[in-house]
Amino acid sequence: MTSAGPTPENEGIDPELQAAVESAFEEVPDGVREGLAQGSPEGAAGQADAASDEATGEDPLAQAQAQAAQAADDLARARADLYNLQQEYQGFVRRSREGAASHRDAGAAGVVVRAVERLEAFAVGGAARVIAVNDGVAQSVAELVNAAPDDESWAQRIRVVPNGIDTTVFDAHGPTPSEQDRARIGLNGPYFVYAGTASEWQGADVFVHALAQVRRTHPKAQLLFLGRGTAWQEITQAASQLPAGPDGAPAVIMHPAVPAAEAAVWQRGAAAALVSIKPGQGYDFAYPTKVLSALGCGTPVLFAGRGPVSADVRDFDLGWAAEHDAAAVAEAMCTALDTYDAEIASGARPTTAQRFHDWVEDHRSLRATGQSAARVVQEAAGRVGETSEESAGGHEVRRVSEAQRW
């Protein structure tokens, strides 16, 4: 018996399975089989029905034709079922292989992560001192080396020295945007600035939603984003929903990242600098450097979130701290605008700006943090105090940052 040849129905079917089905219909006349090869299962079924209708009476020829058409119909349906079964099997094999590859990759990644953790634990465990950028990272270091909560020796070895900024670039006495610069990007009124990365865990879109409420009482208020980030498109979409002001100026301006010195110009001219950390994302203890760059420029900070930034803003009167909520942020933004107008009118703005800059200079400048780190290194080298029992050789100082932690 000859095969009907490759068709869309049997293409890709296992040859052995196809042969088994073919053998079940060896008695079908070759003429019928050739007709089936040129048609579809539905066509064969139609032939069987038509032949049955025509087989009236006891005409042997009509009966034979009807039986042949029925056999052709059965063969076509069997082939279609076989094809579907083969496709399901191939899909199962493909999914199994993909699943195995995924598990294999996950296993390989797990091995790499465990290897890196052991290397980190080895490096940190042998250090005389470990410098962490904040308390959260310090806690992670203690967990990495399995230090007990009451282990005083490790409490002495892990020191927190926060990041600092260059206060010669972020200075309160530098230039502010000219009228031409403001007009070029569409700034016509008092504005807030968000300078830096905007990612999902920061939730900077809260400021756009808050601005919609602020402009009910401060219709000329605007928001300038300078930067980039994974949430940039989402923020842009939210900003596009806000109508222009009475003067036709956009409510929100999305501007690409600029060099630090240029960003400082826009920060100095803002009513307040906006910073946010969305609670519950694992970054509550983070301290974005955009806080320090704004204060260094003499601009108060409006922070939305929780953690050490909120504490510093409140404790040292560095601006306003609010919950990461549009209504709470909008209230703080209105207060910031009113304060800005009052300070400009009274001439008190330069004095306030200098106070912010001085705080950064004393606590979070590169000079201040560099000196703190140097003291830790000197301790490890045995150069502080005549009673130090640590030798200058054989000790290292390791610095652990937020980037290494995540």
SEZARO-880670 format. One record per residue (C-alpha): residue in three letters; x, y, z. Coordinates in Angstrom, 3 decimals. Layout:
SITE	Ala	X	Y	Z .
...
END
This chain:
SITE	Met	0.000	0.000	0.000 .
SITE	Thr	1.378	3.418	-0.946 .
SITE	Ser	1.267	6.422	1.338 .
SITE	Ala	-0.984	9.334	0.519 .
SITE	Gly	2.071	11.572	0.670 .
SITE	Pro	2.865	14.498	2.979 .
SITE	Thr	-0.082	16.747	3.729 .
SITE	Pro	-0.651	19.524	6.285 .
SITE	Glu	-2.514	16.993	8.401 .
SITE	Asn	0.241	14.378	8.681 .
SITE	Glu	3.291	16.630	8.486 .
SITE	Gly	5.503	16.019	11.522 .
SITE	Ile	3.676	12.805	12.543 .
SITE	Asp	5.816	9.973	13.793 .
SITE	Pro	6.227	7.554	10.791 .
SITE	Glu	5.635	4.447	12.908 .
SITE	Leu	2.397	5.809	14.335 .
SITE	Gln	1.211	6.819	10.880 .
SITE	Ala	2.006	3.343	9.474 .
SITE	Ala	-0.040	1.746	12.249 .
SITE	Val	-3.084	3.811	11.353 .
SITE	Glu	-2.582	3.221	7.616 .
SITE	Ser	-2.493	-0.552	8.093 .
SITE	Ala	-5.951	-0.474	9.655 .
SITE	Phe	-7.408	0.679	6.345 .
SITE	Glu	-5.563	-1.491	3.812 .
SITE	Glu	-8.846	-2.658	2.285 .
SITE	Val	-9.776	0.852	1.158 .
SITE	Pro	-9.608	1.090	-2.655 .
SITE	Asp	-6.665	3.021	-4.049 .
SITE	Gly	-8.939	5.376	-5.933 .
SITE	Val	-10.639	6.448	-2.742 .
SITE	Arg	-7.300	6.821	-1.031 .
SITE	Glu	-6.031	9.081	-3.794 .
SITE	Gly	-9.134	11.215	-3.485 .
SITE	Leu	-8.559	11.499	0.258 .
SITE	Ala	-4.969	12.656	-0.265 .
SITE	Gln	-6.301	15.626	-2.219 .
SITE	Gly	-8.961	16.591	0.301 .
SITE	Ser	-9.423	17.318	4.003 .
SITE	Pro	-11.077	15.358	6.823 .
SITE	Glu	-14.126	17.552	6.438 .
SITE	Gly	-14.223	16.893	2.693 .
SITE	Ala	-14.003	13.150	3.207 .
SITE	Ala	-16.836	13.284	5.678 .
SITE	Gly	-18.925	15.133	3.119 .
SITE	Gln	-18.215	12.445	0.540 .
SITE	Ala	-19.301	9.720	2.946 .
SITE	Asp	-22.584	11.490	3.675 .
SITE	Ala	-23.257	12.117	0.006 .
SITE	Ala	-22.515	8.512	-0.950 .
SITE	Ser	-24.817	7.258	1.787 .
SITE	Asp	-27.650	9.425	0.542 .
SITE	Glu	-27.217	8.131	-2.980 .
SITE	Ala	-27.114	4.456	-1.921 .
SITE	Thr	-30.822	3.850	-2.282 .
SITE	Gly	-32.341	0.473	-2.719 .
SITE	Glu	-30.255	-2.660	-2.899 .
SITE	Asp	-27.771	-1.493	-5.537 .
SITE	Pro	-24.505	-3.351	-4.629 .
SITE	Leu	-22.372	-0.734	-6.363 .
SITE	Ala	-23.952	2.107	-4.390 .
SITE	Gln	-23.464	0.201	-1.141 .
SITE	Ala	-19.806	-0.428	-1.937 .
SITE	Gln	-19.283	3.221	-2.760 .
SITE	Ala	-20.921	4.254	0.511 .
SITE	Gln	-18.739	1.854	2.492 .
SITE	Ala	-15.605	3.126	0.749 .
SITE	Ala	-16.548	6.742	1.465 .
SITE	Gln	-17.179	5.880	5.128 .
SITE	Ala	-13.795	4.140	5.338 .
SITE	Ala	-12.126	7.207	3.800 .
SITE	Asp	-13.904	9.404	6.342 .
SITE	Asp	-12.710	7.214	9.213 .
SITE	Leu	-9.164	7.293	7.883 .
SITE	Ala	-9.184	11.094	7.583 .
SITE	Arg	-10.503	11.526	11.092 .
SITE	Ala	-7.926	9.092	12.448 .
SITE	Arg	-5.171	11.016	10.738 .
SITE	Ala	-6.445	14.290	12.217 .
SITE	Asp	-6.626	12.758	15.694 .
SITE	Leu	-3.137	11.364	15.280 .
SITE	Tyr	-1.829	14.747	14.197 .
SITE	Asn	-3.407	16.446	17.250 .
SITE	Leu	-2.005	13.772	19.542 .
SITE	Gln	1.451	14.198	18.036 .
SITE	Gln	1.279	17.987	18.531 .
SITE	Glu	0.249	17.575	22.147 .
SITE	Tyr	3.132	15.177	22.704 .
SITE	Gln	5.613	17.541	21.092 .
SITE	Gly	4.260	20.408	23.214 .
SITE	Phe	4.679	18.295	26.326 .
SITE	Val	8.280	17.504	25.401 .
SITE	Arg	8.997	21.188	24.713 .
SITE	Arg	7.501	22.306	28.028 .
SITE	Ser	9.392	19.597	29.879 .
SITE	Arg	12.667	20.678	28.338 .
SITE	Glu	11.997	24.337	29.103 .
SITE	Gly	11.088	23.482	32.691 .
SITE	Ala	14.230	21.398	33.098 .
SITE	Ala	16.358	24.219	31.686 .
SITE	Ser	14.712	26.724	34.026 .
SITE	His	15.366	24.537	37.058 .
SITE	Arg	18.919	23.954	35.892 .
SITE	Asp	19.527	27.710	35.492 .
SITE	Ala	17.957	28.410	38.889 .
SITE	Gly	20.175	25.789	40.444 .
SITE	Ala	23.246	27.275	38.804 .
SITE	Ala	22.269	30.752	40.003 .
SITE	Gly	21.791	29.410	43.520 .
SITE	Val	25.262	27.908	43.463 .
SITE	Val	26.751	31.223	42.355 .
SITE	Val	24.873	33.164	45.049 .
SITE	Arg	26.002	30.766	47.775 .
SITE	Ala	29.595	30.918	46.523 .
SITE	Val	29.578	34.734	46.529 .
SITE	Glu	28.054	34.824	50.015 .
SITE	Arg	30.824	32.546	51.311 .
SITE	Leu	33.478	34.711	49.669 .
SITE	Glu	31.926	37.831	51.200 .
SITE	Ala	31.719	36.191	54.612 .
SITE	Phe	35.383	35.152	54.328 .
SITE	Ala	36.512	38.646	53.294 .
SITE	Val	34.439	40.455	55.912 .
SITE	Gly	35.176	37.939	58.643 .
SITE	Gly	38.913	38.489	58.333 .
SITE	Ala	38.757	42.284	58.414 .
SITE	Ala	39.864	44.246	61.456 .
SITE	Arg	37.170	46.812	60.715 .
SITE	Val	34.139	46.868	58.407 .
SITE	Ile	32.767	50.209	57.194 .
SITE	Ala	29.054	50.144	56.327 .
SITE	Val	27.207	53.026	54.677 .
SITE	Asn	24.209	52.812	57.018 .
SITE	Asp	22.707	50.848	59.896 .
SITE	Gly	20.775	48.554	57.563 .
SITE	Val	23.923	47.433	55.775 .
SITE	Ala	25.705	47.067	59.131 .
SITE	Gln	22.971	44.683	60.245 .
SITE	Ser	23.343	42.715	57.017 .
SITE	Val	27.070	42.377	57.631 .
SITE	Ala	26.443	41.037	61.130 .
SITE	Glu	24.011	38.480	59.701 .
SITE	Leu	26.513	37.524	57.009 .
SITE	Val	29.096	36.476	59.583 .
SITE	Asn	26.463	35.008	61.929 .
SITE	Ala	27.309	37.479	64.679 .
SITE	Ala	25.133	37.191	67.784 .
SITE	Pro	23.107	40.294	68.732 .
SITE	Asp	25.124	40.665	71.955 .
SITE	Asp	28.515	40.079	70.321 .
SITE	Glu	30.405	43.158	71.467 .
SITE	Ser	33.506	42.297	69.456 .
SITE	Trp	31.593	42.509	66.197 .
SITE	Ala	29.778	45.622	67.376 .
SITE	Gln	33.194	47.256	67.667 .
SITE	Arg	34.434	45.958	64.321 .
SITE	Ile	31.471	47.213	62.237 .
SITE	Arg	31.410	51.001	61.885 .
SITE	Val	28.845	53.102	60.048 .
SITE	Val	30.247	55.879	57.869 .
SITE	Pro	27.583	57.306	55.516 .
SITE	Asn	28.125	58.527	51.993 .
SITE	Gly	29.079	62.146	51.460 .
SITE	Ile	28.835	64.640	48.593 .
SITE	Asp	31.109	67.197	47.007 .
SITE	Thr	30.059	70.486	48.615 .
SITE	Thr	32.233	72.457	46.201 .
SITE	Val	29.821	71.434	43.407 .
SITE	Phe	26.653	71.476	45.478 .
SITE	Asp	27.162	74.897	46.991 .
SITE	Ala	24.568	77.412	48.144 .
SITE	His	26.341	80.347	46.503 .
SITE	Gly	26.330	79.127	42.899 .
SITE	Pro	24.154	80.356	40.024 .
SITE	Thr	20.407	79.823	39.685 .
SITE	Pro	18.479	79.360	36.402 .
SITE	Ser	18.198	82.465	34.239 .
SITE	Glu	14.858	83.592	32.857 .
SITE	Gln	15.981	82.366	29.440 .
SITE	Asp	16.840	78.924	30.822 .
SITE	Arg	13.501	78.689	32.601 .
SITE	Ala	11.558	79.713	29.489 .
SITE	Arg	13.528	77.274	27.336 .
SITE	Ile	12.221	74.230	29.237 .
SITE	Gly	8.781	75.681	30.056 .
SITE	Leu	9.164	76.920	33.660 .
SITE	Asn	7.063	80.001	34.361 .
SITE	Gly	6.324	79.773	38.078 .
SITE	Pro	7.676	78.397	41.348 .
SITE	Tyr	8.798	74.806	40.925 .
SITE	Phe	9.834	71.654	42.744 .
SITE	Val	12.750	69.605	41.476 .
SITE	Tyr	13.312	65.858	41.524 .
SITE	Ala	16.941	65.308	40.493 .
SITE	Gly	18.194	61.760	40.074 .
SITE	Thr	17.095	58.200	39.480 .
SITE	Ala	13.395	57.354	39.564 .
SITE	Ser	12.778	53.628	40.077 .
SITE	Glu	9.836	51.568	41.302 .
SITE	Trp	11.023	51.374	44.891 .
SITE	Gln	11.177	55.173	45.119 .
SITE	Gly	7.603	55.742	43.984 .
SITE	Ala	8.281	59.266	42.703 .
SITE	Asp	4.951	59.300	40.873 .
SITE	Val	3.393	60.266	44.216 .
SITE	Phe	4.603	63.828	43.587 .
SITE	Val	2.760	64.013	40.260 .
SITE	His	-0.476	62.853	41.873 .
SITE	Ala	0.054	65.324	44.717 .
SITE	Leu	0.696	68.204	42.304 .
SITE	Ala	-2.793	67.773	40.865 .
SITE	Gln	-4.131	68.713	44.302 .
SITE	Val	-1.574	71.468	44.898 .
SITE	Arg	-2.494	73.330	41.705 .
SITE	Arg	-6.024	73.867	42.970 .
SITE	Thr	-4.637	76.532	45.340 .
SITE	His	-1.266	77.176	43.653 .
SITE	Pro	-2.140	77.004	39.922 .
SITE	Lys	1.325	78.096	38.740 .
SITE	Ala	3.260	75.486	40.711 .
SITE	Gln	5.301	73.138	38.522 .
SITE	Leu	7.394	70.014	38.912 .
SITE	Leu	10.738	69.446	37.169 .
SITE	Phe	12.132	65.913	36.854 .
SITE	Leu	15.834	65.695	35.998 .
SITE	Gly	17.096	62.171	35.505 .
SITE	Arg	16.173	58.728	34.314 .
SITE	Gly	15.095	55.372	35.719 .
SITE	Thr	12.868	52.344	35.320 .
SITE	Ala	9.799	54.303	36.472 .
SITE	Trp	10.429	57.207	34.068 .
SITE	Gln	7.804	56.098	31.549 .
SITE	Glu	5.191	55.551	34.249 .
SITE	Ile	5.821	59.027	35.666 .
SITE	Thr	5.672	60.540	32.183 .
SITE	Gln	2.310	58.873	31.600 .
SITE	Ala	0.930	60.190	34.896 .
SITE	Ala	2.259	63.682	34.124 .
SITE	Ser	0.529	63.706	30.736 .
SITE	Gln	-2.845	63.534	32.518 .
SITE	Leu	-2.349	66.914	34.226 .
SITE	Pro	-3.647	69.928	32.277 .
SITE	Ala	-1.494	72.951	31.545 .
SITE	Gly	-1.676	75.956	33.827 .
SITE	Pro	-3.562	79.200	33.157 .
SITE	Asp	-0.465	80.539	31.411 .
SITE	Gly	-0.230	77.466	29.173 .
SITE	Ala	2.851	76.106	30.942 .
SITE	Pro	3.004	72.338	31.544 .
SITE	Ala	2.395	71.078	35.059 .
SITE	Val	5.284	68.597	34.893 .
SITE	Ile	8.486	68.810	32.879 .
SITE	Met	10.424	65.603	32.198 .
SITE	His	14.054	66.424	31.424 .
SITE	Pro	16.912	64.001	30.785 .
SITE	Ala	19.751	63.676	33.276 .
SITE	Val	22.291	66.507	33.287 .
SITE	Pro	25.818	66.869	34.735 .
SITE	Ala	26.082	67.471	38.485 .
SITE	Ala	27.008	71.154	38.141 .
SITE	Glu	23.976	71.816	35.919 .
SITE	Ala	21.679	69.870	38.231 .
SITE	Ala	22.916	72.062	41.092 .
SITE	Val	21.767	75.175	39.211 .
SITE	Trp	18.200	73.865	38.983 .
SITE	Gln	18.242	72.703	42.605 .
SITE	Arg	19.243	76.144	43.877 .
SITE	Gly	16.281	77.764	42.124 .
SITE	Ala	13.630	75.335	43.376 .
SITE	Ala	11.149	75.981	46.163 .
SITE	Ala	12.059	72.511	47.498 .
SITE	Ala	13.742	69.331	46.335 .
SITE	Leu	11.625	66.180	46.260 .
SITE	Val	12.880	62.798	47.487 .
SITE	Ser	10.890	59.632	48.100 .
SITE	Ile	11.224	56.021	49.211 .
SITE	Lys	8.162	53.814	48.905 .
SITE	Pro	7.669	52.018	52.249 .
SITE	Gly	7.784	48.253	52.466 .
SITE	Gln	10.082	47.692	49.480 .
SITE	Gly	13.135	46.787	51.551 .
SITE	Tyr	14.788	50.201	51.157 .
SITE	Asp	13.360	52.103	54.129 .
SITE	Phe	16.823	52.541	55.637 .
SITE	Ala	18.325	53.953	52.398 .
SITE	Tyr	19.636	57.522	52.309 .
SITE	Pro	19.501	58.890	48.730 .
SITE	Thr	22.318	61.289	47.929 .
SITE	Lys	19.801	63.604	46.228 .
SITE	Val	18.884	64.663	49.781 .
SITE	Leu	22.434	65.837	50.398 .
SITE	Ser	22.926	67.473	47.001 .
SITE	Ala	19.777	69.567	47.491 .
SITE	Leu	20.703	70.656	51.007 .
SITE	Gly	24.229	71.398	49.856 .
SITE	Cys	22.703	73.806	47.320 .
SITE	Gly	20.746	75.465	50.114 .
SITE	Thr	17.381	74.020	49.080 .
SITE	Pro	15.051	72.431	51.645 .
SITE	Val	14.013	68.806	51.150 .
SITE	Leu	10.485	67.467	50.980 .
SITE	Phe	10.758	63.770	51.756 .
SITE	Ala	7.971	61.214	51.250 .
SITE	Gly	8.573	57.998	53.142 .
SITE	Arg	10.084	56.653	56.335 .
SITE	Gly	13.501	55.932	57.749 .
SITE	Pro	16.656	57.919	58.528 .
SITE	Val	15.966	60.670	55.998 .
SITE	Ser	12.633	61.424	57.610 .
SITE	Ala	14.307	61.512	61.028 .
SITE	Asp	17.047	63.915	59.914 .
SITE	Val	14.603	66.245	58.141 .
SITE	Arg	12.514	66.525	61.297 .
SITE	Asp	15.339	66.553	63.863 .
SITE	Phe	17.450	69.178	62.092 .
SITE	Asp	14.624	71.190	60.475 .
SITE	Leu	15.838	70.512	56.946 .
SITE	Gly	12.474	70.782	55.229 .
SITE	Trp	9.330	68.650	55.414 .
SITE	Ala	8.724	64.927	55.944 .
SITE	Ala	5.437	63.300	54.941 .
SITE	Glu	3.992	59.841	54.536 .
SITE	His	4.235	58.355	51.053 .
SITE	Asp	0.691	59.410	50.272 .
SITE	Ala	-0.541	61.912	47.694 .
SITE	Ala	-2.733	63.869	50.134 .
SITE	Ala	0.000	64.129	52.787 .
SITE	Val	2.593	65.089	50.173 .
SITE	Ala	0.271	67.709	48.661 .
SITE	Glu	-0.169	69.359	52.062 .
SITE	Ala	3.608	69.508	52.546 .
SITE	Met	4.107	70.910	49.035 .
SITE	Cys	1.634	73.721	49.723 .
SITE	Thr	3.496	74.561	52.942 .
SITE	Ala	6.800	74.558	51.068 .
SITE	Leu	5.439	76.968	48.427 .
SITE	Asp	4.071	79.331	51.072 .
SITE	Thr	7.398	79.252	52.934 .
SITE	Tyr	9.311	79.915	49.723 .
SITE	Asp	7.168	82.939	48.863 .
SITE	Ala	7.539	84.330	52.396 .
SITE	Glu	11.335	83.913	52.443 .
SITE	Ile	11.731	85.507	49.018 .
SITE	Ala	9.551	88.440	50.097 .
SITE	Ser	11.410	88.912	53.395 .
SITE	Gly	14.889	88.309	52.011 .
SITE	Ala	15.478	85.430	54.435 .
SITE	Arg	16.122	82.816	51.770 .
SITE	Pro	19.955	83.194	51.646 .
SITE	Thr	20.232	82.748	55.418 .
SITE	Thr	18.157	79.575	55.346 .
SITE	Ala	20.124	78.252	52.378 .
SITE	Gln	23.419	78.743	54.210 .
SITE	Arg	22.123	76.833	57.231 .
SITE	Phe	21.243	73.845	55.068 .
SITE	His	24.644	73.917	53.388 .
SITE	Asp	26.475	74.145	56.698 .
SITE	Trp	24.658	71.078	58.006 .
SITE	Val	25.823	69.040	55.011 .
SITE	Glu	29.341	70.410	55.316 .
SITE	Asp	29.550	69.361	58.951 .
SITE	His	27.842	65.976	58.689 .
SITE	Arg	27.698	64.601	55.141 .
SITE	Ser	30.326	66.299	52.998 .
SITE	Leu	33.126	64.285	51.410 .
SITE	Arg	35.456	65.975	53.880 .
SITE	Ala	33.400	64.972	56.919 .
SITE	Thr	32.747	61.381	55.842 .
SITE	Gly	36.312	60.978	54.606 .
SITE	Gln	37.645	61.997	58.006 .
SITE	Ser	35.330	59.507	59.715 .
SITE	Ala	36.503	56.696	57.447 .
SITE	Ala	40.132	57.677	58.019 .
SITE	Arg	39.688	57.372	61.778 .
SITE	Val	38.364	53.835	61.328 .
SITE	Val	41.373	52.949	59.194 .
SITE	Gln	43.735	54.442	61.764 .
SITE	Glu	42.067	52.404	64.477 .
SITE	Ala	42.598	49.232	62.498 .
SITE	Ala	46.224	50.166	61.919 .
SITE	Gly	46.815	50.801	65.599 .
SITE	Arg	47.603	54.488	65.197 .
SITE	Val	45.046	55.900	67.610 .
SITE	Gly	45.932	55.926	71.299 .
SITE	Glu	49.028	54.595	72.934 .
SITE	Thr	47.074	51.750	74.533 .
SITE	Ser	46.001	50.233	71.203 .
SITE	Glu	46.943	46.577	71.023 .
SITE	Glu	46.335	46.170	67.287 .
SITE	Ser	49.391	46.000	65.074 .
SITE	Ala	49.760	47.973	61.865 .
SITE	Gly	50.339	44.895	59.727 .
SITE	Gly	48.012	42.029	58.924 .
SITE	His	44.750	43.965	59.252 .
SITE	Glu	42.382	45.208	56.577 .
SITE	Val	39.411	47.510	56.427 .
SITE	Arg	36.476	46.455	54.246 .
SITE	Arg	33.781	48.840	53.045 .
SITE	Val	30.312	47.497	52.335 .
SITE	Ser	27.837	49.617	50.364 .
SITE	Glu	24.141	49.320	49.560 .
SITE	Ala	25.029	48.193	46.044 .
SITE	Gln	26.949	45.217	47.415 .
SITE	Arg	24.112	44.340	49.770 .
SITE	Trp	21.631	44.132	46.856 .
END
